[in-house]
Amino acid sequence: MASVIEHKELEFTGEAYIPGKTPLRIALDHVARYRFAAKYAKDRNVLDVACGEGYGSQRLLDAGAKSVTGVDLSGELIAHAAKKYTRGPLRFIKADISFYAAAPFDVIACFETIEHVPDFQGAIKNLYRLLKPGGVLIISSPNRPVTSPARSFEDRPCNRFHSQEFTIPEMRALLEDHGFHTESSAVFGQRLTGHNAAAHFVWKYLSPAYFANPFVRKISNQTPRYFVLVARKPRSESLPEIPGDNGAV
């Protein structure tokens, strides 16, 4: 397991996960996503986008990845990660995911990132380039109807760190537009609860999704606070199988 040493120089600001300092609800969400992604990591070269302080990258390596590269815009977080997580074929690079260039990867994890990127089109285009044919992108983002009062894509999200937020159909369309293949069977979510538009005030003031289960699960008739999509880059027979219906961590 990854080191749990607390580094005093890093503080939780609301943007990056810091072990031991991030509020429990957010920490559980973060850990659950990487436990889900770990199912795809074994014997594969993995890119961890917006790796932050590095916990998730180490978690993917511990799950059996052949190698893991963590990329983040923050030089402070990258320097921290490189000092803290030093076991095995793991490296950390300061880079902008819209422009980062490297040999293609088998798997890319991109968690709670795309909503922060103003040039989200360029980021998705580059993620496609960074995947091998047959590779898998595991991408998560807040589900706008639950997490923001923004009614349309053009409305400003309530989270000050976000440039935009998406619905599940919007994200699937974005991925498809850039060459990825998505299937309804590969749509997962966290903190699933019942929801309808008429009860929006209940969501706003009581926030049931805030307290629901953080496990990553297949979506049926419920609405997630965060969605997790598994997208494929076509033209390969080496694609990992999508996990079964339980999907839980």
N, C-alpha and C positions, 0 to 999 in steps of 0.2 A: 504493500500500500504506500501511497505517497506520504512524504514527511508531513507532520502536523506542527512543526516548529513555527511559532508565531514570530513574525518579523515586525519589530516595533516601528520601522520606518514607513510602513504602509498602513493607511487608514481607509476605512470604508467611506466612500463618497456618494454611494448610490449608483455608481456606474460599473465598477469591476468587483467581482467576488473576491473577498479576502477571508481565507479560513480563520475562524475564531473571532472575526469582527463583523461579519455580515449577519444581519438579522436572520433568525432561524427559518422563517418562511421562504426567504429568497435563497438561503443556503440549500434547503431541501430541494427546491426547484432546480438549482444548478447541478447538484450532485446527481439527481435523477436523470437529467439529460445525458450526462456522460456515462452513466451506467447503461442507458439504452444504447448509446453509440458504441459502447464496448463490444456489443454483439457483432459488430461489423469489422472490428479492428484486427482480429487474429491473422497473423502472417501477411499483413498488408501495410503498405506505406501510407501514412495518414497525415493529413494537414489539419491542424487545429486553428481555425480562424478566430481572431480576437481572443487569443489564449489567456489574456490577463496575467495573473500572477503564476500561472503554470500548473495548477492542480489538475485540471482536466487533461492536459497533455500527458502528464505522468500517469494518470488513471488509464488512458488509452494504451500507453506502453505496457503497463502492468497487466492489461487484458490480453497481451500477446501480439501487439503490433510489431511488424518488422522494424519500423522506424516511425518516429513522430516528429513533425516540425511544427512548432508553435509560432504564430505570427501575430503581432500586435502593433498598433500605432504608438503606444506609450513606451518610450525608451526606459523609463523608470521601472515599469512592470517587467519588461524584457530582461533588464539587468538583474532584477530581483529573482525572476524565474531561473535564469542561467546559474545563479549562485545556489538556489535552494534545491533544484531538481537536477541531479547530476548523474543519475544511474541509467546506463544503457544508451542505445542509439536515439538520443533525444537532443534536439537543438532548438534554440529560440532566436527569432530574427525580428528586428524592428522593420516594419514595412506596411505600406498601404495596400489593402487587399484588392483595390481596383487596378493596381499596377504591378503587384508582386509577380515575378517570373521565376519559374523553377521547373525542373523535370516533373512530368505529370505524376499525380498521386492516384492510388487505388480508391481512397476514401477521403472525403472532406467533411469535417464537422464545422458548422457555422451557426453557433447558438446565440440568440438574442443580440444580433449584430446588424442585420440588414436594415433594421429600422433606424439605426444611427447614421447610416451612410447617405448623404445627399445624392451622390451619383450611384444610386442603387442599380441602375441599368448597367453601368460599367462594371460594377462589382460582380453581378451575376454573370455577365459575359466573360469576365476573367476567371471566375470559378469554373465555368465550363471548359475554358482553355487548360486549366490546371488539373483537370481530371483525365485519366486514361479512358479510352473507349471501353465501355462496360463498367466504368467506375460509378461510385455512389456518392451523392451529396445528401447529407443529413442536415436540414436547416430548420431552425425554430424562430418564432417571432411572436410577440403579443397579438392576440386576436382583437382587432380594433373594436368590434361591437361590444366587447366586454371591458376592455382596458382603457377606453378613451371615449369622451363624449363626441368626438369627431364623427359626423355622420357620413362624410365622403372622404375619399383619399386626399383631396386637396385641403381639408381642414387640418389645422394644427393639432397635433396630439397634446394631451395634458402633461405627459412626461417631458420635462424640459431637456432631457438628453436625446429625445427622438426627433428625427427629421420628418418621418412619416410612419404610419402603421398600416397594416394590411388586413384584409379578410382572407380566409382560406382560398376562395375562388380567385381572388386577385393574385395571390402568391403562386397558385398553380398556373395561372395564365402567364405570369411573368416568367416562370421557369420554362414553360412550353415555348414561349416566344423566343427563348435563347437556346433552344435545341434539346432541353431536358425532356425526359418522358416521366410523367407522373401518373399514378393510378389511385383510385379511391381507396383501394386496399392498403395503400401506403400512407394514409393520413392518420396521424396520431395526435394526441393532445394531453395536456396536463391540467389538473384541477377542473375536471369535467363536472358540470352541473346542468340542471334543466334551465331553460331560458326562453323567453319570448319578448318581443319588442314592447308589448303592452305593460310589462312588468319592469321596464327599464329603471324606474325610480327605486325598486327593491334592490337591483344590482348596484345602483349608485350609492345607496345609503347603508345597505346591509352587506354587500359584497360577498355573497355566498361562495364565489369562486376563489376568494382569498383564503378560505378555510378548507376547501376541498382537497382531495388526495393529490399529491404532487407526482405520483407515478405516471410514466408515459404509457398511455393505453390507446387502443383502437377507438375511434370515435364512432358511435352509433347514433342514438337519438339525443345526445347531449351536446352541450356547447363548451369548448375548452377556454380557459383563460389564456393559455399559450398553445399554439399548434406546432407540431413537429412533422415535417414532410420528408419522405425518403424519395429522392428523385434519381433517375438513372440517366447516364450518358449512353446513348445507343451504340450499336455496332460492336458487340462483344459477347462471347459466350462465357466469359469469366465472371459474370455478375454474381455477387453474393445473394443468397436467398433472403427474402424479407422475413423476419421472425413471424411466428404464428400469432393468432388472434389475441392472445392474452397481452402481449406487448408490454407487460408490467415489469418494472425494475424490482 
